[in-house]
Amino acid sequence: MNRENKRILVVGAGFSGAVLARELAEYGFSVKVIDKRGHVGGNAFDYVNEIGLRVHQYGPHLFHTSNMKVVDWLSRFTEWTPYQHKVKAQLRDGRLVTLPVNRETRDIVGEAHVLDIFFRPYSKKMWGIDLEELDPEILQRVPIRDDLNELYFPNDQFQALPSAGYTKTFEKILDHPNIDLQLLTTFDRRSEPDFLHVFNSMPIDEYFDYALGRLPYRSVKFHHFNLPIPRIYPVASVNFTHDEPFTRVTEWKNLPGHGSNNAFTTLTIEEPCDYADNQFERFYPVKDISGKNIELYKAYKSLTRDNMTFIGRCGMYAYLDMHQAISSALAISRAFLAQRP
């Protein structure tokens, strides 16, 4: 097989696209990676702001997993700073209590009030639907505990942050002579015949021009503030329990390796919304209890041609943590390579 007919197009420079691009480039394919944004890293993109603090543009990304194969793969491109994430919730009276709800938090608010304080208002804001309409699997991601655990991911074997940040990690992943990276570039279907295969992380319903209807997504508006206060919170992330539209705040200097400033701190407050209210920025597929959204996704997937593979959250219409996106991309690349002579 000559180099010309080993051309691959990867749409999206987030985890799914970057991992696939690197794997195929190392196998000898010529890989073109495009992204409509002006940066690599997808939603994991981070940067150092004007007061010297590292900020995750699209909300906090905390790497945690028990899949050591994923850790080993990613460790080729980054060193790690150990970090075990802790989260507090702010009650209406201003008190901070531990999340996930543990025995101490339950005793403070009363067991009968746990759902109404920590889950019902947050779920309504986050997903735009009532708690009873959500797939129970979403709530099970943060189970109520009967111990005094304070860790948000208590069961994950590996928890850390890339020492130089996510953006630097992505730059190293995509630094290969067989990878051609083009940012601020939108996907054009007319280019498909130029490639042996397309791995596409764009929304699958958008690719098919919404022929079967639109898949719903939730989005988030991120409000970044610099305040002339040395420090505000004891932990990096604080969830709000009120009925106002905001769900949580992140104080970036509370994450290790995210800079220091003795006079200022940087906060990011999150405001969930429908993706149509945020320039169609899609962050979370809506996993409804009826399953109608998944059925619509499956209908779109059945239209996909053999030379196209949809990847990532929007392409697969799935809620993927970072380690899951990497693991999925590695599996997809192995399956693709297994079919090649």
C-alpha positions in Angstrom: 0.0 0.0 0.0 1.6 3.3 -1.0 1.5 6.4 1.0 -1.1 8.2 -1.2 -3.9 5.7 -0.5 -3.0 5.6 3.2 -4.4 9.1 3.8 -6.6 9.5 6.9 -8.8 12.4 7.9 -9.5 13.0 11.6 -12.1 15.6 12.4 -11.5 17.0 15.9 -8.3 17.5 17.9 -9.7 16.4 21.3 -8.8 13.2 23.0 -10.6 10.8 20.6 -9.1 12.5 17.5 -5.6 13.1 18.8 -5.2 9.5 20.1 -6.4 8.0 16.8 -4.2 10.3 14.8 -1.1 9.4 16.8 -1.8 5.7 16.6 -2.4 5.7 12.9 0.6 8.0 12.2 2.9 5.7 14.0 1.6 2.8 11.9 2.6 4.8 8.7 -0.6 6.5 7.7 -0.6 10.1 6.6 -3.1 11.7 8.9 -4.7 15.1 8.4 -6.3 16.5 11.6 -8.7 19.4 11.4 -10.5 21.3 14.1 -13.0 24.2 13.8 -11.5 25.7 17.0 -8.3 27.6 17.1 -6.6 25.3 19.6 -5.9 21.6 20.2 -7.3 19.6 23.2 -11.0 19.9 22.6 -12.8 20.6 25.8 -9.6 19.7 27.8 -7.9 22.9 26.5 -6.1 24.9 29.2 -4.0 28.0 29.3 -2.2 30.3 31.7 -4.1 33.5 32.2 -3.0 37.1 32.7 -2.4 36.7 36.5 -0.3 33.5 36.1 -3.0 30.9 36.9 -3.8 27.9 34.7 -7.4 27.8 33.7 -9.3 25.0 31.9 -11.4 27.0 29.4 -14.3 24.5 29.4 -14.4 23.6 33.0 -12.2 21.4 35.3 -10.8 18.3 33.8 -9.6 15.9 36.5 -7.9 12.8 35.2 -8.9 9.6 37.1 -9.0 6.0 36.0 -8.2 2.4 37.0 -7.3 1.6 33.4 -3.5 1.5 33.6 -3.2 0.8 29.9 -4.6 4.3 29.3 -2.3 5.7 31.9 0.7 4.1 30.3 -0.2 5.3 26.8 -0.8 8.9 28.0 2.4 8.9 30.1 4.4 8.8 26.9 3.4 12.5 26.4 3.2 13.9 29.9 4.6 13.7 33.4 2.1 13.7 36.2 1.3 15.7 39.4 -0.7 13.5 41.8 -4.0 15.0 42.8 -7.1 13.5 44.5 -10.1 15.7 43.9 -12.3 16.9 46.7 -15.6 18.7 46.2 -17.8 20.7 48.6 -21.4 21.8 48.2 -22.5 25.1 49.5 -25.8 25.1 51.3 -28.2 28.0 51.2 -27.0 29.2 54.6 -23.4 29.3 53.3 -22.1 26.2 54.9 -19.8 23.9 52.9 -20.4 20.1 53.1 -18.7 17.2 51.4 -19.7 15.7 48.0 -20.3 12.9 47.2 -22.8 12.9 50.1 -21.1 11.0 52.9 -22.3 10.1 56.4 -21.3 13.5 57.8 -23.1 15.4 55.0 -26.2 13.2 55.4 -26.3 13.9 59.1 -26.0 17.6 58.7 -28.9 18.0 56.2 -31.0 15.0 57.2 -31.3 11.8 55.1 -34.9 12.8 54.0 -33.5 16.0 52.4 -30.5 14.6 50.4 -32.3 14.2 47.1 -34.0 17.6 47.3 -30.9 19.5 48.3 -28.1 17.8 46.3 -29.7 16.1 43.3 -33.0 17.6 42.3 -32.1 21.2 41.8 -28.6 20.4 40.3 -30.1 17.9 37.9 -32.8 20.3 36.8 -30.2 23.0 36.1 -27.7 20.6 34.5 -30.0 18.6 32.3 -33.1 20.8 31.8 -35.4 18.0 32.9 -36.8 16.7 36.2 -34.9 14.1 38.1 -37.4 11.4 37.4 -36.9 11.8 33.6 -33.1 11.2 33.8 -31.5 7.8 33.2 -30.7 6.6 36.8 -27.1 5.8 35.5 -26.3 9.5 35.6 -27.1 9.8 39.3 -25.2 6.6 40.0 -22.0 8.3 38.9 -21.9 10.1 42.3 -23.4 7.6 44.8 -24.4 8.4 48.3 -21.9 6.9 50.8 -22.3 5.6 54.3 -18.7 6.4 55.4 -16.6 9.6 56.0 -14.9 9.5 52.6 -14.0 13.0 51.3 -12.7 12.0 47.8 -14.8 12.6 44.7 -13.2 9.6 42.9 -12.5 7.3 45.9 -12.2 4.1 43.9 -10.0 5.1 41.0 -6.4 3.6 41.1 -4.8 6.5 39.3 -5.6 10.2 39.9 -3.3 13.0 38.7 -3.0 16.1 36.5 -0.6 16.6 33.5 2.3 18.5 35.1 2.6 21.0 32.2 -1.1 21.1 31.4 -3.4 19.4 28.9 -2.6 21.6 26.0 1.1 20.8 26.1 0.2 17.1 26.3 -1.9 17.4 23.2 0.8 19.2 21.4 3.2 16.3 22.1 0.6 13.7 21.0 0.1 15.5 17.7 3.8 16.2 17.1 4.6 13.5 14.5 5.9 13.9 10.9 2.9 11.9 9.6 0.4 14.3 11.2 -0.8 17.5 9.4 -2.7 19.6 11.9 -5.0 22.4 10.6 -6.9 24.5 13.1 -9.8 26.9 12.4 -10.8 24.4 9.7 -14.4 23.1 9.3 -15.2 19.7 7.9 -16.2 19.7 4.2 -17.9 16.6 2.9 -16.4 17.2 -0.6 -13.0 16.2 0.8 -14.1 12.7 1.7 -13.0 11.0 -1.5 -9.5 12.2 -0.9 -9.1 9.9 2.1 -9.0 6.2 2.7 -11.1 6.7 5.9 -12.6 9.5 8.0 -12.7 9.4 11.8 -15.2 12.1 12.6 -16.0 13.6 16.0 -18.5 16.1 14.8 -22.2 15.7 15.9 -23.6 12.8 13.9 -26.9 14.5 13.4 -25.2 17.6 12.0 -23.3 15.5 9.5 -26.5 14.1 8.1 -28.1 17.6 8.0 -30.6 16.6 10.8 -32.5 14.5 8.3 -34.0 12.4 11.1 -34.3 15.2 13.6 -32.0 16.9 16.1 -30.3 15.1 18.9 -30.6 17.1 22.2 -27.4 18.3 24.0 -26.8 20.3 27.1 -24.2 23.1 27.0 -22.4 25.2 29.6 -21.6 28.9 29.6 -18.3 29.5 31.5 -17.9 32.8 33.3 -14.3 33.5 34.2 -13.4 36.1 36.9 -10.2 37.4 38.4 -10.8 38.7 42.0 -8.4 40.7 44.2 -8.6 38.1 46.9 -5.8 35.7 47.8 -8.1 32.6 48.2 -11.8 32.0 48.6 -12.5 28.2 48.9 -10.8 25.3 50.7 -11.2 23.0 47.6 -11.0 23.5 43.8 -14.7 22.8 43.1 -17.8 23.9 45.0 -21.3 22.9 43.8 -24.3 25.2 44.4 -27.5 23.8 45.9 -29.7 26.9 45.2 -32.3 27.2 42.5 -30.4 29.8 40.6 -29.0 28.9 37.1 -25.4 28.3 38.2 -24.2 24.8 39.1 -20.6 25.1 40.4 -17.5 27.2 40.8 -13.9 26.3 40.3 -11.0 28.1 42.0 -8.0 27.2 39.8 -5.2 27.9 42.3 -6.5 25.1 44.4 -5.4 22.6 41.8 -1.6 21.7 42.1 0.6 23.0 39.4 -1.9 25.6 38.4 0.2 28.7 39.4 0.2 31.0 42.3 -0.7 34.6 42.9 -0.6 36.1 46.4 -3.1 38.9 45.6 -5.5 37.5 43.1 -7.5 34.4 42.4 -9.4 33.2 39.4 -12.9 31.6 39.5 -14.9 30.0 36.8 -18.7 29.7 37.3 -20.7 27.3 35.2 -24.2 28.0 33.8 -25.7 25.0 32.0 -28.1 25.7 29.2 -29.5 24.2 26.0 -26.9 24.0 23.3 -29.1 26.2 21.1 -28.6 29.0 23.7 -24.8 28.8 23.6 -23.9 29.1 19.9 -24.6 25.3 19.5 -21.7 24.3 21.6 -22.4 20.7 22.6 -21.1 19.3 25.8 -23.4 16.6 27.1 -25.6 14.2 25.3 -29.0 13.9 27.1 -29.5 10.4 28.4 -33.3 10.3 29.0 -35.0 7.4 30.8 -37.2 6.7 27.8 -34.3 6.0 25.5 -35.7 7.9 22.6 -32.5 9.9 22.1 -30.3 6.8 21.9 -32.8 5.3 19.4 -32.4 8.4 17.2 -28.6 8.2 17.4 -28.8 4.5 16.4 -30.9 5.5 13.4 -28.3 8.0 12.3 -25.5 5.5 12.9 -27.2 3.0 10.6 -26.7 5.6 7.7 -23.0 5.7 8.2 -20.9 4.5 5.2 -18.0 2.0 5.6 -15.3 4.7 5.1 -16.6 6.8 8.0 -16.3 6.2 11.7 -17.9 8.5 14.2 -15.9 9.0 17.4 -16.0 11.0 20.6 -18.9 12.3 22.7 -20.8 14.0 19.8 -20.0 11.4 17.1 -21.0 8.5 19.4 -23.6 10.4 21.4 -22.1 9.1 24.6 -21.0 10.6 27.9 -17.2 9.8 27.9 -14.7 10.7 30.6 -11.2 11.4 29.4 -9.9 7.9 30.1 -12.9 6.4 28.3 -12.4 8.6 25.2 -8.7 7.4 25.1 -9.6 3.8 25.6 -12.3 4.0 22.9 -9.9 5.6 20.4 -7.3 2.9 21.1 -9.9 0.2 20.5 -11.1 1.9 17.3 -7.6 2.2 16.0 -6.8 -1.5 16.7 -10.0 -2.6 14.9 -9.2 -0.4 12.0 -5.6 -1.6 11.7 -6.7 -5.3 12.0 -8.6 -4.9 8.8 -5.6 -3.5 6.9 -3.2 -5.7 4.9 
